Amino acid sequence: MSRRRWRGRRQPQACWPPARDGLRSARRRLTYSRYDQIVLTYRDAGALINDPRVLALGILNYDEPFVDVSNVATLAIDQSRMDVQQLSDDLFYVRSGVADRLARARESLPDEYQLQLKEGWRPIWVQERLWQWNLDQLRADRPDLTDEALRDENARLVAPPGFAPPHSTGGAVDIALLYRGQYADMGWGFNQPGEGAATAHRVAEPARQHRNVLSRAMEAAEFVNYPPEWWHWSYGDRYWAFQTSRPAGLYGPR
């Protein structure tokens, strides 16, 4: 696995033949006036990461390098998540194609807004520990659930480690939105469990507008959102491939 520093320059991208009904046509269907809708037309916004249709897709395993984006002055970095940072030194590495698209998303933001990267690449062994930790917490909180129900509920918050989890591909990022250097009101906290985390959940108008600002910028840069989490975006993983009607993901887990 190769890594390199990224300083905001455009890098050569792996070509993907555009699907007839893919992102180009979908982006023509952007909806800027309806704050209660996800901006991009998704194949199935109700699909979870472990949906059988997602897992059935292939992976092309593009050998695209990982780059460190923690040194990019125009991209804010959250250094406060000590629980995750103690597990991995590679939190702010992403695939080079993802780094380029973060730059494009940043350029699409209105004045005084900024993206903050919470987390990028999550090696498989880190994903395994987070999955088990969250499962144990859920089991303690919900003793009424069967093992199967616990796994299904856990998959809403943490991708199962055995199914090419998005963060482990280097194609997924957790993103917060800043306004004038402070966290924009999103109506629900980052990583806060509950139905309010869903991107399309009904929230107060200022929070809805902030969610829409983030969605416009990220989707204009070809990211797709994981609808149960307003902060989770990806490019090149199997979930991205599914929602954009691609036959396979670009990146495999590392």
Secondary structure, DSSP 4 states (H G I P E B T S, - for coil): --EEE--S--------PPPTTSHHHHHTT--SS-TTS-SS--S-TT--TT-HHHHTSEE----PPEEE-TT-TTSEE----HHHHTT-S-TTEEEHHHHHHHHHHHHHSPTTEEEEEEE----HHHHHHHHHHHHHHHHHH-TTS-HHHHHHHHTTTS--TTS--HHHHT-EEEEEEEETTEE---SS-TT--SGGGSTTS---HHHHHHHHHHHHHHHHTT-EE-TT-TTEEESSSHHHHHHTT-SEES----
